[in-house]
Amino acid sequence: MAKEKKSSKASKIVMTILAIPLIGIVTACLCGIALAFYIGICVVPNSDIDVSSYSRELAKTTVIYAKNKTSGEYEVYETLEGDVNRQWVELSEIPENLRNAVVAIEDKRFYTHHGVDWIRTLGAIQGFVTGDDGAGGGSTITQQLIKNLTGNSDKSVKRKINEIFQALTLEKNLGDTAKDQILEMYLNTIPYGNRAAGIKVAAMTYFGKELSELNLAECAVLASIPNAPTR
């Protein structure tokens, strides 16, 4: 009789041990299905973002030129700034050293991913779960551009999921020139502190130089500022 009780108790323990991972698997499957439904119904239909409309609405500095009667040359007469000082510049006008430095610091796999760096994303998720603040963020240049344009800096999981699909859709829609367009918009939208927005004004603010006049060290400094502009 005692043996039967021990056997019955042991069976219950074994069944409980086996049931725990099974419950975990079922729960994970249900969560996965719910997430898939949420992405399919709420995220994917709203993942298309028109960055050109956002960039047109950005505050930009207006420069007024006047013709010098003596020299006959046009000179800057007045500069009208908004909340920030921003002057748009084409990607071809930005030194290659500066572009390379920004990519190396912000998103080293920028030219090989399709809007999302899954390696960094998984690392960021692991850091979030384990509470490791040194794990770093998972945002690519494409994702940072979307955040800068939309002004949505909410730290919620919902925003990050939306941002991931927006980044994937954006690069797909822009086609073969996606990387150049995104890098140009990014370099023209990021804040550099001291009311300087965009790389052209940053070069003039910190070094009093046009982009074409920057040396390698100055390019490196400008590439590092966006991580902590106020510092």
C-alpha positions, 0 to 999 in steps of 0.5 A, spaced: 500 500 500 505 504 501 509 502 495 502 504 491 502 511 494 509 512 493 508 510 486 502 515 485 506 521 488 512 520 483 507 519 477 504 526 479 511 529 480 513 527 473 506 529 470 507 536 473 514 536 471 512 534 464 506 539 464 510 545 465 514 546 459 508 544 455 504 549 458 510 554 456 510 552 449 502 553 448 502 559 452 508 561 447 504 559 441 498 563 443 502 569 444 505 568 437 498 567 434 496 574 437 502 578 435 501 575 428 494 577 428 496 584 431 502 585 426 497 583 420 491 587 422 494 593 425 501 594 423 502 592 416 497 596 413 500 602 416 507 601 415 507 605 409 510 612 411 511 618 406 518 621 408 518 626 403 511 629 406 515 629 413 521 632 410 517 638 406 514 640 413 521 640 417 523 647 419 528 650 414 532 656 414 531 661 409 537 665 405 535 671 402 541 673 396 542 680 394 546 683 388 552 687 390 552 693 385 559 694 385 561 687 384 555 684 380 555 678 385 550 675 389 551 675 396 547 673 403 543 679 405 539 676 410 538 669 414 531 667 416 531 661 421 525 658 425 526 654 431 532 651 429 537 652 424 537 647 418 540 648 411 538 642 406 544 639 402 545 634 397 548 627 399 554 628 394 556 635 397 557 631 404 564 628 404 565 621 403 569 621 410 563 624 414 558 619 411 563 613 412 564 615 419 556 616 421 555 609 418 561 606 422 558 609 428 551 609 428 549 603 423 555 599 421 551 594 417 547 599 414 549 597 406 547 590 407 540 590 411 534 592 409 532 597 414 532 593 420 539 590 423 536 583 426 543 582 430 542 589 433 535 588 434 536 581 438 541 584 442 537 590 444 531 585 446 536 581 450 538 587 454 531 589 455 529 582 458 536 582 462 536 589 464 543 590 461 543 597 459 550 596 456 547 592 450 545 598 446 540 600 442 537 596 436 535 602 431 538 603 424 539 609 421 533 608 417 529 607 424 532 613 427 530 617 420 523 615 421 523 617 429 526 624 427 521 625 422 515 623 425 517 626 432 515 619 435 520 617 441 515 613 445 519 607 448 514 602 448 514 596 444 508 597 440 512 603 437 518 599 436 514 594 432 511 599 428 518 602 426 521 596 424 515 595 419 515 602 417 523 601 416 522 595 412 517 598 407 520 604 406 527 601 404 523 597 399 519 602 396 525 607 395 528 601 391 535 601 388 537 608 391 534 607 398 540 607 402 543 614 398 536 617 399 535 615 407 542 617 408 541 624 405 535 625 409 538 622 416 544 627 415 539 633 414 534 631 420 539 629 426 540 635 431 547 637 433 545 641 439 546 649 439 540 650 435 544 646 429 540 641 425 543 637 419 550 636 417 551 643 413 549 647 419 553 643 424 559 644 420 559 651 420 556 652 427 562 648 430 568 649 425 566 655 421 567 651 415 563 649 409 562 641 408 567 641 403 573 644 407 572 639 413 578 635 414 578 627 417 578 629 424 573 634 424 568 629 420 569 624 426 567 629 431 561 631 427 559 624 426 560 623 434 556 629 436 549 626 435 550 620 440 549 626 446 549 633 442 548 637 449 554 633 452 
